[in-house]
């Protein structure tokens, strides 16, 4: 595998987690406009995406391959937890 192939392989590994973090933060800002008006989109999206990427990597290490439904469920739960933490929980400040 060449360096370009390795780059695309890693990019496609983490793309679902990064896209979920960005989309979930945008939808949260849309659904809870008044409550999240003071919270920047980037402040919501970055921790959610990083949590998803970390859980993707943890699922890869735990199961030995990517694409397991348990890993995707953990990514969704971790993303939701980070959105709550930064939007409504103690991490809001």
C-alpha positions in Angstrom: 0.0 0.0 0.0 1.4 3.4 -1.0 1.2 6.6 1.0 -1.8 7.9 -1.0 -3.7 4.7 -0.4 -2.8 4.8 3.3 -4.0 8.3 3.5 -7.4 7.5 1.9 -7.7 4.4 4.1 -7.3 6.4 7.3 -9.5 9.2 6.0 -12.3 6.7 5.2 -11.9 5.1 8.6 -12.5 8.3 10.5 -14.9 10.0 8.1 -18.1 8.6 9.7 -17.2 9.8 13.1 -16.1 13.3 11.9 -19.2 13.7 9.7 -21.5 12.6 12.6 -19.9 15.1 15.0 -20.4 17.9 12.5 -23.9 17.0 11.5 -25.1 16.3 15.0 -23.8 19.6 16.3 -25.5 21.5 13.4 -28.8 19.7 14.1 -28.5 20.3 17.8 -28.0 24.0 17.2 -31.0 24.0 14.9 -33.3 22.1 17.3 -32.3 23.9 20.5 -31.8 27.4 19.0 -32.5 29.3 22.2 -30.7 27.0 24.6 -27.6 26.7 22.4 -27.5 30.3 21.0 -24.5 31.2 23.2 -22.5 28.0 22.3 -20.5 28.1 19.2 -21.0 25.3 16.6 -17.2 24.5 16.7 -17.4 24.1 20.5 -20.0 21.4 20.0 -18.7 19.7 16.9 -15.0 19.3 17.8 -15.4 17.3 21.0 -18.2 15.2 19.4 -16.0 14.4 16.4 -13.0 13.6 18.5 -15.0 11.3 20.8 -16.3 9.5 17.7 -12.8 9.2 16.3 -11.5 7.8 19.6 -14.3 5.3 19.8 -13.7 4.2 16.2 -10.1 3.6 17.1 -11.1 1.7 20.3 -13.5 -0.4 18.3 -10.8 -1.2 15.8 -8.4 -2.3 18.6 -11.1 -4.2 20.5 -12.7 -6.1 17.6 -9.6 -6.3 15.3 -11.5 -4.7 12.3 -13.6 -1.7 11.6 -17.3 -1.6 10.5 -18.8 -3.5 13.5 -22.2 -2.3 14.5 -21.2 -2.2 18.2 -18.5 0.3 17.2 -20.9 2.5 15.3 -23.4 2.4 18.3 -20.5 3.5 20.6 -19.6 6.3 18.2 -23.3 7.6 18.2 -23.5 7.3 22.0 -20.2 9.0 22.5 -21.1 11.8 20.1 -24.4 12.3 21.9 -22.7 12.4 25.3 -20.2 15.0 24.2 -22.9 17.2 22.7 -24.9 17.0 25.9 -21.7 17.7 27.9 -20.7 20.8 25.9 -24.2 22.0 25.2 -26.2 21.4 28.4 -23.9 19.8 31.0 -21.0 20.9 33.2 -18.7 21.4 30.2 -20.8 24.3 28.9 -19.0 26.9 30.9 
